[in-house]
Amino acid sequence: MPQAKAKLLVLILLSAFAFGAVSAGFAQEANPAATPNDQSTQTTTDQLTQDNQNSEPSAATQQDQTAGTAEAGARNAAEVQLPSFSYRDTKETSFGRSLVLSIGIFPFAYFYTGFVVDLSRFAAHNFSTSYAPWPFKTQYSVALTDSEMWIKLGIASVTSIVFGFLGTIIK
């Protein structure tokens, strides 16, 4: 019976990793143009910097600017276009979002699952000090069995995937 549970948990864990790999592939295929071209952004920034450094105002230019300040300001504002880094401009897939949330939630889920497993073992063995939960463990405490470790890993994986999907749905 413990081997069947372990096999089930391994299957769940492998499916979670497969889900992550597939969703990462979908995220890359669905949005190949979402990442800005770093080279073009860098050259645009370099050109703007050089233009600002090379344009020292002469007396004639200053007179022209004072005569048509509104025109010059509107013309300069139209020329400069900074790249947009807003969240709305990114084309994010729901699978990619749920993958990122699941990966971020997993360490917390693993920690709290371990704490709950320790508490349940402590209660199941009539509060014996050799089964004390995590902060009170000593070198003489009973270690987790293989099946308990797999259960802990499986529950943490499933919990992180569920919360990742919930986060995507709530978005």
Phi and psi in degrees as GROMACS dihedral restraints (atoms count N, CA, C in turn):
[ dihedral_restraints ]
;  ai    aj    ak    al  type     phi  dphi    fc
    3     4     5     6     1   -62.9    20    10
    4     5     6     7     1   -31.5    20    10
    6     7     8     9     1   -68.3    20    10
    7     8     9    10     1   -35.8    20    10
    9    10    11    12     1   -65.7    20    10
   10    11    12    13     1   -40.0    20    10
   12    13    14    15     1   -65.7    20    10
   13    14    15    16     1   -41.1    20    10
   15    16    17    18     1   -64.6    20    10
   16    17    18    19     1   -41.5    20    10
   18    19    20    21     1   -64.7    20    10
   19    20    21    22     1   -38.7    20    10
   21    22    23    24     1   -64.4    20    10
   22    23    24    25     1   -42.7    20    10
   24    25    26    27     1   -67.3    20    10
   25    26    27    28     1   -37.4    20    10
   27    28    29    30     1   -63.9    20    10
   28    29    30    31     1   -41.0    20    10
   30    31    32    33     1   -62.5    20    10
   31    32    33    34     1   -41.8    20    10
   33    34    35    36     1   -64.3    20    10
   34    35    36    37     1   -43.1    20    10
   36    37    38    39     1   -65.0    20    10
   37    38    39    40     1   -44.0    20    10
   39    40    41    42     1   -64.9    20    10
   40    41    42    43     1   -37.3    20    10
   42    43    44    45     1   -67.8    20    10
   43    44    45    46     1   -33.2    20    10
   45    46    47    48     1   -66.0    20    10
   46    47    48    49     1   -43.1    20    10
   48    49    50    51     1   -67.2    20    10
   49    50    51    52     1   -38.0    20    10
   51    52    53    54     1   -64.5    20    10
   52    53    54    55     1   -41.0    20    10
   54    55    56    57     1   -58.8    20    10
   55    56    57    58     1   -42.6    20    10
   57    58    59    60     1   -64.4    20    10
   58    59    60    61     1   -42.8    20    10
   60    61    62    63     1   -66.5    20    10
   61    62    63    64     1   -42.0    20    10
   63    64    65    66     1   -67.1    20    10
   64    65    66    67     1   -42.7    20    10
   66    67    68    69     1   -68.1    20    10
   67    68    69    70     1   -33.2    20    10
   69    70    71    72     1   -66.1    20    10
   70    71    72    73     1   -37.5    20    10
   72    73    74    75     1   -65.5    20    10
   73    74    75    76     1   -41.6    20    10
   75    76    77    78     1   -63.8    20    10
   76    77    78    79     1   -38.4    20    10
   78    79    80    81     1   -64.6    20    10
   79    80    81    82     1   -38.8    20    10
   81    82    83    84     1   -73.6    20    10
   82    83    84    85     1   -39.1    20    10
   84    85    86    87     1   -71.9    20    10
   85    86    87    88     1   -36.9    20    10
   87    88    89    90     1   -71.4    20    10
   88    89    90    91     1   -24.2    20    10
   90    91    92    93     1  -140.6    20    10
   91    92    93    94     1    67.4    20    10
   93    94    95    96     1   -73.3    20    10
   94    95    96    97     1   -22.9    20    10
   96    97    98    99     1   -98.7    20    10
   97    98    99   100     1    10.1    20    10
   99   100   101   102     1   -74.3    20    10
  100   101   102   103     1   -28.6    20    10
  102   103   104   105     1   -83.3    20    10
  103   104   105   106     1   131.9    20    10
  105   106   107   108     1   -72.4    20    10
  106   107   108   109     1   154.1    20    10
  108   109   110   111     1   -77.5    20    10
  109   110   111   112     1   110.8    20    10
  111   112   113   114     1   -63.7    20    10
  112   113   114   115     1   -34.0    20    10
  114   115   116   117     1   -67.8    20    10
  115   116   117   118     1   -43.4    20    10
  117   118   119   120     1   -68.5    20    10
  118   119   120   121     1   -36.6    20    10
  120   121   122   123     1   -64.8    20    10
  121   122   123   124     1   -41.0    20    10
  123   124   125   126     1   -66.3    20    10
  124   125   126   127     1   -42.8    20    10
  126   127   128   129     1   -67.1    20    10
  127   128   129   130     1   -36.8    20    10
  129   130   131   132     1   -63.8    20    10
  130   131   132   133     1   -42.4    20    10
  132   133   134   135     1   -65.4    20    10
  133   134   135   136     1   -41.1    20    10
  135   136   137   138     1   -65.1    20    10
  136   137   138   139     1   -40.5    20    10
  138   139   140   141     1   -64.2    20    10
  139   140   141   142     1   -41.9    20    10
  141   142   143   144     1   -64.6    20    10
  142   143   144   145     1   -38.9    20    10
  144   145   146   147     1   -65.6    20    10
  145   146   147   148     1   -43.6    20    10
  147   148   149   150     1   -66.1    20    10
  148   149   150   151     1   -40.0    20    10
  150   151   152   153     1   -62.5    20    10
  151   152   153   154     1   -40.5    20    10
  153   154   155   156     1   -69.2    20    10
  154   155   156   157     1   -35.8    20    10
  156   157   158   159     1   -75.1    20    10
  157   158   159   160     1   -37.3    20    10
  159   160   161   162     1   -80.0    20    10
  160   161   162   163     1   -17.1    20    10
  162   163   164   165     1   -95.8    20    10
  163   164   165   166     1    84.8    20    10
  165   166   167   168     1   -89.2    20    10
  166   167   168   169     1   125.1    20    10
  168   169   170   171     1   -71.2    20    10
  169   170   171   172     1   129.1    20    10
  171   172   173   174     1   -91.9    20    10
  172   173   174   175     1   178.9    20    10
  174   175   176   177     1   -65.8    20    10
  175   176   177   178     1   -39.8    20    10
  177   178   179   180     1   -67.3    20    10
  178   179   180   181     1   -38.8    20    10
  180   181   182   183     1   -68.3    20    10
  181   182   183   184     1   -38.1    20    10
  183   184   185   186     1   -65.1    20    10
  184   185   186   187     1   -36.2    20    10
  186   187   188   189     1   -67.2    20    10
  187   188   189   190     1   -39.7    20    10
  189   190   191   192     1   -65.2    20    10
  190   191   192   193     1   -37.4    20    10
  192   193   194   195     1   -70.2    20    10
  193   194   195   196     1   -37.0    20    10
  195   196   197   198     1   -70.7    20    10
  196   197   198   199     1   -29.3    20    10
  198   199   200   201     1   -72.8    20    10
  199   200   201   202     1   -41.4    20    10
  201   202   203   204     1  -125.7    20    10
  202   203   204   205     1    57.0    20    10
  204   205   206   207     1   -61.8    20    10
  205   206   207   208     1   -39.2    20    10
  207   208   209   210     1   -66.4    20    10
  208   209   210   211     1   -41.0    20    10
  210   211   212   213     1   -67.1    20    10
  211   212   213   214     1   -43.3    20    10
  213   214   215   216     1   -65.8    20    10
  214   215   216   217     1   -40.2    20    10
  216   217   218   219     1   -64.9    20    10
  217   218   219   220     1   -40.9    20    10
  219   220   221   222     1   -68.0    20    10
  220   221   222   223     1   -38.7    20    10
  222   223   224   225     1   -68.3    20    10
  223   224   225   226     1   -43.0    20    10
  225   226   227   228     1   -67.4    20    10
  226   227   228   229     1   -37.0    20    10
  228   229   230   231     1   -67.3    20    10
  229   230   231   232     1   -33.7    20    10
  231   232   233   234     1   -73.5    20    10
  232   233   234   235     1   -30.7    20    10
  234   235   236   237     1   -72.9    20    10
  235   236   237   238     1   -36.8    20    10
  237   238   239   240     1   -87.9    20    10
  238   239   240   241     1   117.9    20    10
  240   241   242   243     1  -128.4    20    10
  241   242   243   244     1   110.2    20    10
  243   244   245   246     1   -81.9    20    10
  244   245   246   247     1   149.0    20    10
  246   247   248   249     1   -66.3    20    10
  247   248   249   250     1   146.4    20    10
  249   250   251   252     1   -90.7    20    10
  250   251   252   253     1   130.5    20    10
  252   253   254   255     1  -116.6    20    10
  253   254   255   256     1    23.6    20    10
  255   256   257   258     1   -74.8    20    10
  256   257   258   259     1   156.6    20    10
  258   259   260   261     1   -65.8    20    10
  259   260   261   262     1   -31.6    20    10
  261   262   263   264     1   -69.4    20    10
  262   263   264   265     1   -24.6    20    10
  264   265   266   267     1   -76.4    20    10
  265   266   267   268     1   -19.8    20    10
  267   268   269   270     1   -79.3    20    10
  268   269   270   271     1   140.1    20    10
  270   271   272   273     1   -99.5    20    10
  271   272   273   274     1    91.3    20    10
  273   274   275   276     1  -100.2    20    10
  274   275   276   277     1   135.6    20    10
  276   277   278   279     1   -87.9    20    10
  277   278   279   280     1   157.7    20    10
  279   280   281   282     1   -69.2    20    10
  280   281   282   283     1   -33.2    20    10
  282   283   284   285     1   -65.9    20    10
  283   284   285   286     1   -41.2    20    10
  285   286   287   288     1   -64.2    20    10
  286   287   288   289     1   -41.6    20    10
  288   289   290   291     1   -64.4    20    10
  289   290   291   292     1   -44.8    20    10
  291   292   293   294     1   -67.2    20    10
  292   293   294   295     1   -33.2    20    10
  294   295   296   297     1   -64.1    20    10
  295   296   297   298     1   -47.0    20    10
  297   298   299   300     1   -63.8    20    10
  298   299   300   301     1   -42.9    20    10
  300   301   302   303     1   -64.5    20    10
  301   302   303   304     1   -40.0    20    10
  303   304   305   306     1   -64.5    20    10
  304   305   306   307     1   -42.2    20    10
  306   307   308   309     1   -65.0    20    10
  307   308   309   310     1   -39.1    20    10
  309   310   311   312     1   -70.1    20    10
  310   311   312   313     1   -31.2    20    10
  312   313   314   315     1   -82.5    20    10
  313   314   315   316     1   -25.0    20    10
  315   316   317   318     1   -54.5    20    10
  316   317   318   319     1   -46.7    20    10
  318   319   320   321     1   -60.2    20    10
  319   320   321   322     1   -38.8    20    10
  321   322   323   324     1   -68.5    20    10
  322   323   324   325     1   -41.9    20    10
  324   325   326   327     1   -63.8    20    10
  325   326   327   328     1   -39.3    20    10
  327   328   329   330     1   -65.3    20    10
  328   329   330   331     1   -42.4    20    10
  330   331   332   333     1   -63.3    20    10
  331   332   333   334     1   -50.3    20    10
  333   334   335   336     1   -69.7    20    10
  334   335   336   337     1   -32.3    20    10
  336   337   338   339     1   -64.7    20    10
  337   338   339   340     1   -41.8    20    10
  339   340   341   342     1   -62.1    20    10
  340   341   342   343     1   -39.2    20    10
  342   343   344   345     1   -66.0    20    10
  343   344   345   346     1   -41.2    20    10
  345   346   347   348     1   -67.7    20    10
  346   347   348   349     1   -40.3    20    10
  348   349   350   351     1   -62.2    20    10
  349   350   351   352     1   -43.4    20    10
  351   352   353   354     1   -61.4    20    10
  352   353   354   355     1   -43.4    20    10
  354   355   356   357     1   -65.3    20    10
  355   356   357   358     1   -39.4    20    10
  357   358   359   360     1   -68.7    20    10
  358   359   360   361     1   -36.5    20    10
  360   361   362   363     1   -64.9    20    10
  361   362   363   364     1   -40.8    20    10
  363   364   365   366     1   -61.9    20    10
  364   365   366   367     1   -43.7    20    10
  366   367   368   369     1   -71.7    20    10
  367   368   369   370     1   -35.7    20    10
  369   370   371   372     1   -68.9    20    10
  370   371   372   373     1   -26.0    20    10
  372   373   374   375     1  -103.3    20    10
  373   374   375   376     1    34.5    20    10
  375   376   377   378     1    55.3    20    10
  376   377   378   379     1    39.9    20    10
  378   379   380   381     1    57.0    20    10
  379   380   381   382     1    40.8    20    10
  381   382   383   384     1   -72.6    20    10
  382   383   384   385     1   139.3    20    10
  384   385   386   387     1   -67.9    20    10
  385   386   387   388     1   -20.6    20    10
  387   388   389   390     1   -74.6    20    10
  388   389   390   391     1   -11.5    20    10
  390   391   392   393     1  -114.0    20    10
  391   392   393   394     1    26.5    20    10
  393   394   395   396     1   -61.0    20    10
  394   395   396   397     1   147.7    20    10
  396   397   398   399     1   -69.8    20    10
  397   398   399   400     1   175.2    20    10
  399   400   401   402     1   -45.0    20    10
  400   401   402   403     1   -56.1    20    10
  402   403   404   405     1   -66.3    20    10
  403   404   405   406     1   -16.7    20    10
  405   406   407   408     1  -108.2    20    10
  406   407   408   409     1    10.1    20    10
  408   409   410   411     1   -70.1    20    10
  409   410   411   412     1   146.7    20    10
  411   412   413   414     1  -123.1    20    10
  412   413   414   415     1  -175.9    20    10
  414   415   416   417     1   -70.8    20    10
  415   416   417   418     1   -15.6    20    10
  417   418   419   420     1   -98.1    20    10
  418   419   420   421     1     4.0    20    10
  420   421   422   423     1   -71.2    20    10
  421   422   423   424     1   152.4    20    10
  423   424   425   426     1   -76.3    20    10
  424   425   426   427     1   130.7    20    10
  426   427   428   429     1   -76.5    20    10
  427   428   429   430     1   161.4    20    10
  429   430   431   432     1   -68.4    20    10
  430   431   432   433     1   143.9    20    10
  432   433   434   435     1   -79.4    20    10
  433   434   435   436     1   168.7    20    10
  435   436   437   438     1   -61.7    20    10
  436   437   438   439     1   -42.3    20    10
  438   439   440   441     1   -66.1    20    10
  439   440   441   442     1   -35.7    20    10
  441   442   443   444     1   -68.0    20    10
  442   443   444   445     1   -35.7    20    10
  444   445   446   447     1   -66.8    20    10
  445   446   447   448     1   -40.6    20    10
  447   448   449   450     1   -66.5    20    10
  448   449   450   451     1   -38.8    20    10
  450   451   452   453     1   -62.6    20    10
  451   452   453   454     1   -44.6    20    10
  453   454   455   456     1   -60.8    20    10
  454   455   456   457     1   -45.1    20    10
  456   457   458   459     1   -67.4    20    10
  457   458   459   460     1   -40.1    20    10
  459   460   461   462     1   -66.4    20    10
  460   461   462   463     1   -44.6    20    10
  462   463   464   465     1   -64.1    20    10
  463   464   465   466     1   -41.2    20    10
  465   466   467   468     1   -64.4    20    10
  466   467   468   469     1   -40.1    20    10
  468   469   470   471     1   -65.3    20    10
  469   470   471   472     1   -48.3    20    10
  471   472   473   474     1   -64.1    20    10
  472   473   474   475     1   -40.8    20    10
  474   475   476   477     1   -62.4    20    10
  475   476   477   478     1   -43.5    20    10
  477   478   479   480     1   -66.6    20    10
  478   479   480   481     1   -37.6    20    10
  480   481   482   483     1   -66.6    20    10
  481   482   483   484     1   -42.6    20    10
  483   484   485   486     1   -62.6    20    10
  484   485   486   487     1   -45.5    20    10
  486   487   488   489     1   -68.2    20    10
  487   488   489   490     1   -31.4    20    10
  489   490   491   492     1   -63.4    20    10
  490   491   492   493     1   -44.7    20    10
  492   493   494   495     1   -66.7    20    10
  493   494   495   496     1   -39.2    20    10
  495   496   497   498     1   -63.1    20    10
  496   497   498   499     1   -40.7    20    10
  498   499   500   501     1   -63.0    20    10
  499   500   501   502     1   -36.9    20    10
  501   502   503   504     1   -70.2    20    10
  502   503   504   505     1   -40.2    20    10
  504   505   506   507     1   -67.1    20    10
  505   506   507   508     1   -40.8    20    10
  507   508   509   510     1   -69.2    20    10
  508   509   510   511     1   -30.1    20    10
